[in-house]
């Protein structure tokens, strides 16, 4: 328990420093992007007096250190300012759009693990055979194309030519419900509406699969490579000499040691989906935070840009901390290393 607490404390301290660095970097970059945020927000017909007044309200005439100090003081009070894009508090926008992106990423991450890892196990078990070659080709195709390409392909195939899935949105109008958590797959169950849940699952299937395809290929390739290496170790030969079945050897003796090095990359892929989701959200008109982030960047909405980047960065760091804890749980050597003075 002490080792685990020490590990969590180290990761949280590192994450805090990273967030401070990210906030400073994004704050500086957002200020040097060409264009006047006040002029962009008010439009070309606004007078110079109106633009000057808005610049004063936004403190754009202050020095960068003064602007950053004001931003940090407001952030510590839970205030991210008002978005010039929606004219609402940025925290309100994030609370509205973040659940849609997280739901999409969670489902995509689940598909990546539930499909990619078994494919890697199957490929390693039948190394050199047709099943192995087929899985390696499919995995390579998944990795070689970005998510938005798969999003377009899947939409053309299964929404236009074969109209099996909906094209856009999160749920059909007749099944719309008042959100509680913002996660429709949870809210529909809480409302006791199984048909609404099926409709929400049907809407999220294509975008989630498009977002997960690259990760599925990566997980399959890594799991296969690690398991092939594990199969050549002496203790696997000993398990075979005892007459254990190949299925038992794969599940109980080869998979766990092979999973540890794969988890780090899988965790990074899962966290990276938050940034990669904006193209998939754009293709499927998914009302998520990533799509909102692109819109505010194009309008140089400084408060919304900072809020969006900080939330995505914090989520990325949280996922990495959870992956580190999972690896420490699977690998006792890491826990013992934390106990060393």
C-alpha positions as CSV (number, residue, x, y, z in Angstrom):
1,X,0.0,0.0,0.0
2,X,2.9,2.4,0.8
3,X,4.5,1.6,-2.5
4,X,1.2,2.3,-4.4
5,X,0.7,5.5,-2.5
6,X,4.2,6.7,-3.3
7,X,3.6,5.8,-7.0
8,X,0.4,7.8,-7.1
9,X,2.0,10.8,-5.4
10,X,4.9,10.8,-7.9
11,X,2.5,10.5,-10.9
12,X,0.2,13.3,-9.6
13,X,3.2,15.6,-8.9
14,X,4.5,15.0,-12.5
15,X,1.0,15.5,-13.9
16,X,0.6,18.8,-12.1
17,X,3.9,20.1,-13.5
18,X,2.9,19.0,-17.0
19,X,-0.4,20.8,-16.7
20,X,1.3,24.0,-15.6
21,X,3.7,23.7,-18.6
22,X,0.8,23.0,-21.0
23,X,-1.2,26.0,-19.7
24,X,1.7,28.3,-20.2
25,X,2.6,27.0,-23.7
26,X,-1.0,27.1,-25.0
27,X,-1.6,30.5,-23.4
28,X,1.4,31.9,-25.3
29,X,0.6,30.2,-28.6
30,X,-3.0,31.3,-28.4
31,X,-1.9,34.9,-28.1
32,X,0.5,34.8,-31.0
33,X,-2.0,33.3,-33.5
34,X,-2.7,35.9,-36.2
35,X,-5.9,37.8,-35.8
36,X,-7.6,40.0,-33.2
37,X,-10.0,37.9,-31.0
38,X,-12.2,41.0,-30.3
39,X,-12.5,41.8,-34.0
40,X,-13.2,38.2,-35.0
41,X,-15.9,38.0,-32.3
42,X,-17.6,41.3,-33.1
43,X,-17.4,40.9,-36.9
44,X,-16.1,43.3,-39.6
45,X,-19.0,45.8,-39.1
46,X,-18.1,46.6,-35.5
47,X,-16.6,50.0,-34.8
48,X,-13.1,50.5,-33.4
49,X,-14.6,51.7,-30.1
50,X,-16.6,48.5,-29.7
51,X,-13.5,46.4,-30.5
52,X,-11.4,48.5,-28.0
53,X,-14.0,48.0,-25.3
54,X,-14.1,44.2,-25.8
55,X,-10.3,44.1,-25.8
56,X,-10.3,45.9,-22.4
57,X,-12.9,43.5,-21.0
58,X,-10.7,40.6,-22.2
59,X,-7.6,42.2,-20.8
60,X,-5.9,41.8,-24.2
61,X,-4.1,45.1,-23.7
62,X,-2.3,43.9,-20.6
63,X,1.1,42.3,-20.7
64,X,1.3,38.5,-21.2
65,X,2.4,37.8,-17.6
66,X,-0.5,39.9,-16.3
67,X,-2.9,38.1,-18.5
68,X,-1.6,34.7,-17.4
69,X,-1.7,35.7,-13.7
70,X,-5.4,36.7,-14.1
71,X,-6.1,33.5,-16.0
72,X,-4.6,31.4,-13.2
73,X,-6.4,33.3,-10.5
74,X,-9.7,32.8,-12.2
75,X,-8.9,29.1,-12.9
76,X,-8.3,28.4,-9.3
77,X,-11.8,29.7,-8.6
78,X,-13.2,27.3,-11.2
79,X,-13.8,30.1,-13.8
80,X,-12.6,29.7,-17.3
81,X,-14.2,32.8,-18.6
82,X,-16.9,33.3,-21.3
83,X,-16.6,31.8,-24.7
84,X,-16.8,34.4,-27.6
85,X,-18.1,31.5,-29.8
86,X,-21.2,30.6,-27.8
87,X,-21.5,33.6,-25.4
88,X,-21.7,31.1,-22.5
89,X,-19.3,30.2,-19.7
90,X,-16.6,27.9,-21.0
91,X,-17.3,25.5,-18.1
92,X,-20.9,25.2,-19.3
93,X,-19.7,24.4,-22.8
94,X,-17.2,21.8,-21.6
95,X,-19.9,20.2,-19.4
96,X,-22.2,19.9,-22.4
97,X,-19.7,18.7,-25.0
98,X,-17.2,16.6,-23.0
99,X,-19.5,13.7,-22.1
100,X,-20.2,13.0,-25.9
101,X,-16.4,12.8,-26.6
102,X,-15.7,10.7,-23.6
103,X,-18.4,8.3,-24.4
104,X,-17.1,8.0,-28.0
105,X,-13.6,7.5,-26.7
106,X,-14.6,5.0,-24.0
107,X,-16.5,2.8,-26.5
108,X,-13.6,3.1,-29.0
109,X,-11.2,2.1,-26.3
110,X,-13.3,-0.9,-25.3
111,X,-13.4,-2.0,-28.9
112,X,-9.6,-1.6,-29.2
113,X,-9.0,-3.9,-26.2
114,X,-11.8,-6.4,-26.8
115,X,-10.9,-6.9,-30.5
116,X,-7.2,-6.0,-30.7
117,X,-6.0,-8.2,-27.8
118,X,-7.8,-11.4,-28.9
119,X,-6.7,-10.9,-32.5
120,X,-3.1,-10.6,-31.3
121,X,-3.4,-13.8,-29.2
122,X,-4.9,-15.7,-32.1
123,X,-2.2,-14.5,-34.5
124,X,0.6,-15.5,-32.1
125,X,-1.0,-18.9,-31.4
126,X,-1.2,-19.7,-35.2
127,X,2.2,-18.1,-36.1
128,X,3.1,-18.5,-39.7
129,X,-0.3,-19.9,-40.7
130,X,-3.1,-18.4,-42.8
131,X,-4.9,-17.0,-39.7
132,X,-1.7,-15.2,-38.6
133,X,-1.1,-13.8,-42.1
134,X,-4.7,-12.6,-42.4
135,X,-4.7,-10.9,-39.0
136,X,-1.3,-9.2,-39.7
137,X,-2.6,-7.8,-43.0
138,X,-5.8,-6.5,-41.4
139,X,-3.8,-5.0,-38.5
140,X,-1.5,-3.3,-41.0
141,X,-4.4,-1.8,-42.9
142,X,-5.9,-0.5,-39.6
143,X,-2.6,1.2,-38.6
144,X,-1.7,2.6,-42.0
145,X,-4.8,4.7,-42.5
146,X,-5.9,7.6,-40.1
147,X,-9.2,7.5,-38.3
148,X,-10.9,10.1,-40.5
149,X,-10.2,8.0,-43.6
150,X,-11.9,5.0,-42.0
151,X,-14.7,7.2,-40.9
152,X,-15.4,8.3,-44.5
153,X,-15.1,4.7,-45.8
154,X,-17.4,3.2,-43.1
155,X,-19.9,6.0,-43.7
156,X,-19.9,5.4,-47.5
157,X,-20.2,1.6,-47.1
158,X,-22.6,1.2,-44.2
159,X,-24.6,4.5,-44.2
160,X,-25.0,5.3,-47.9
161,X,-24.6,2.2,-50.0
162,X,-25.8,-0.1,-47.3
163,X,-28.1,2.1,-45.1
164,X,-27.6,0.1,-41.9
165,X,-26.4,2.8,-39.6
166,X,-27.4,6.4,-39.0
167,X,-25.2,9.1,-40.6
168,X,-25.0,11.7,-37.8
169,X,-26.0,12.5,-34.3
170,X,-26.0,10.6,-31.0
171,X,-29.7,9.5,-30.9
172,X,-32.8,9.6,-33.0
173,X,-35.3,12.4,-32.3
174,X,-38.1,10.1,-31.1
175,X,-35.8,8.6,-28.4
176,X,-34.4,11.9,-27.1
177,X,-34.2,12.2,-23.3
178,X,-33.2,14.7,-20.8
179,X,-29.5,14.0,-20.0
180,X,-28.4,13.2,-16.5
181,X,-24.8,12.2,-16.8
182,X,-24.4,13.3,-20.5
183,X,-23.5,9.7,-21.4
184,X,-26.5,8.5,-23.5
185,X,-25.6,4.8,-23.1
186,X,-26.0,5.4,-19.3
187,X,-28.8,7.9,-19.3
188,X,-31.1,5.7,-21.5
189,X,-30.6,2.8,-19.0
190,X,-31.3,5.1,-16.1
191,X,-34.5,6.2,-17.8
192,X,-35.5,2.6,-18.3
193,X,-35.7,2.9,-22.1
194,X,-33.9,-0.2,-23.7
195,X,-35.0,0.8,-27.2
196,X,-33.5,4.3,-26.7
197,X,-30.3,2.5,-25.5
198,X,-30.2,0.4,-28.6
199,X,-30.7,3.5,-30.8
200,X,-27.8,5.3,-29.0
201,X,-25.6,2.3,-29.4
202,X,-26.5,2.1,-33.1
203,X,-25.5,5.7,-33.5
204,X,-22.2,5.4,-31.8
205,X,-21.1,2.1,-33.4
206,X,-19.7,3.5,-36.7
207,X,-17.8,6.5,-35.3
208,X,-16.4,4.5,-32.4
209,X,-15.2,1.7,-34.7
210,X,-13.7,4.2,-37.1
211,X,-11.8,5.8,-34.2
212,X,-10.8,2.4,-32.8
213,X,-9.5,0.8,-36.0
214,X,-6.0,2.2,-35.7
215,X,-5.7,1.2,-32.1
216,X,-7.1,-2.3,-32.8
217,X,-4.3,-2.9,-35.4
218,X,-1.7,-1.5,-33.0
219,X,-2.9,-3.7,-30.1
220,X,-3.0,-6.8,-32.3
221,X,0.5,-6.2,-33.6
222,X,2.0,-5.5,-30.2
223,X,0.2,-8.4,-28.5
224,X,1.3,-10.8,-31.3
225,X,4.9,-9.7,-31.2
226,X,5.1,-9.9,-27.4
227,X,3.4,-13.3,-27.2
228,X,5.6,-14.8,-30.0
229,X,8.6,-13.7,-27.8
230,X,7.0,-15.2,-24.7
231,X,6.3,-18.5,-26.4
232,X,10.0,-19.0,-26.8
233,X,10.7,-18.8,-23.1
234,X,11.6,-21.9,-21.1
235,X,8.6,-21.8,-18.8
236,X,6.3,-22.1,-21.8
237,X,8.2,-25.2,-23.0
238,X,7.8,-26.6,-19.4
239,X,4.0,-25.9,-19.6
240,X,3.9,-27.8,-22.8
241,X,5.9,-30.7,-21.4
242,X,3.2,-31.0,-18.7
243,X,0.6,-31.6,-21.4
244,X,-1.3,-28.3,-20.9
245,X,-3.5,-27.4,-23.8
246,X,-2.4,-24.6,-26.1
247,X,-5.5,-22.6,-25.2
248,X,-4.6,-22.8,-21.5
249,X,-1.0,-21.9,-22.2
250,X,-2.1,-18.8,-24.2
251,X,-4.6,-17.6,-21.7
252,X,-2.8,-18.3,-18.4
253,X,0.9,-18.3,-19.1
254,X,1.7,-16.3,-22.2
255,X,-0.9,-13.6,-22.3
256,X,-0.3,-11.8,-19.0
257,X,3.5,-11.3,-19.4
258,X,2.8,-10.2,-23.0
259,X,0.2,-7.7,-21.9
260,X,2.5,-5.6,-19.7
261,X,4.6,-4.0,-22.5
262,X,1.5,-3.6,-24.7
263,X,-0.5,-1.8,-22.0
264,X,1.7,1.3,-22.2
265,X,1.1,1.8,-25.9
266,X,-2.6,0.9,-25.6
267,X,-2.9,3.5,-22.9
268,X,-1.2,6.1,-25.1
269,X,-3.4,5.2,-28.0
270,X,-6.5,5.4,-25.8
271,X,-5.5,8.9,-24.5
272,X,-4.6,10.1,-28.0
273,X,-8.1,9.3,-29.2
274,X,-9.2,12.4,-27.4
275,X,-7.2,14.5,-29.8
276,X,-7.9,12.4,-32.8
277,X,-11.6,12.4,-32.3
278,X,-12.2,15.8,-33.8
279,X,-12.0,14.5,-37.4
280,X,-14.3,11.5,-36.7
281,X,-16.7,13.9,-34.9
282,X,-16.6,16.2,-37.9
283,X,-17.4,13.4,-40.3
284,X,-20.3,12.0,-38.2
285,X,-21.5,15.4,-36.9
286,X,-20.8,14.2,-33.4
287,X,-21.5,17.0,-30.9
288,X,-18.3,16.5,-28.9
289,X,-15.6,18.5,-27.2
290,X,-13.0,17.8,-29.9
291,X,-15.3,19.3,-32.6
292,X,-16.0,22.2,-30.3
293,X,-12.3,22.7,-29.9
294,X,-11.7,23.0,-33.6
295,X,-14.5,25.6,-33.9
296,X,-13.1,27.8,-31.1
297,X,-9.6,27.6,-32.6
298,X,-10.8,28.8,-35.9
299,X,-12.5,31.8,-34.2
300,X,-9.5,32.4,-31.9
301,X,-11.7,32.1,-28.8
302,X,-8.9,32.3,-26.2
303,X,-10.8,31.2,-23.1
304,X,-12.4,28.3,-24.9
305,X,-9.1,27.2,-26.4
306,X,-7.4,27.2,-23.1
307,X,-10.3,25.4,-21.4
308,X,-10.5,22.7,-24.0
309,X,-6.8,22.0,-24.2
310,X,-6.5,21.8,-20.4
311,X,-9.4,19.4,-20.1
312,X,-8.0,17.1,-22.8
313,X,-4.5,17.3,-21.3
314,X,-5.8,16.5,-17.9
315,X,-7.8,13.5,-19.2
316,X,-4.7,12.3,-21.1
317,X,-2.6,12.5,-17.9
318,X,-5.3,10.7,-15.8
319,X,-5.4,7.9,-18.3
320,X,-1.7,7.5,-18.2
321,X,-1.7,7.4,-14.4
322,X,-4.3,4.7,-14.5
323,X,-2.3,2.7,-17.0
324,X,0.8,3.0,-14.8
325,X,-1.1,1.8,-11.8
326,X,-2.5,-1.1,-13.8
327,X,1.0,-2.1,-15.0
328,X,2.3,-1.8,-11.4
329,X,-0.5,-4.2,-10.3
330,X,0.4,-6.7,-13.1
331,X,4.1,-6.4,-12.6
332,X,5.2,-6.8,-8.9
333,X,8.8,-5.7,-9.7
334,X,7.5,-2.1,-10.2
335,X,5.8,-2.1,-6.8
336,X,9.0,-3.5,-5.2
337,X,11.1,-0.8,-6.9
338,X,8.9,1.9,-5.4
339,X,9.6,0.5,-2.0
340,X,13.4,1.0,-2.4
341,X,14.7,4.1,-0.6
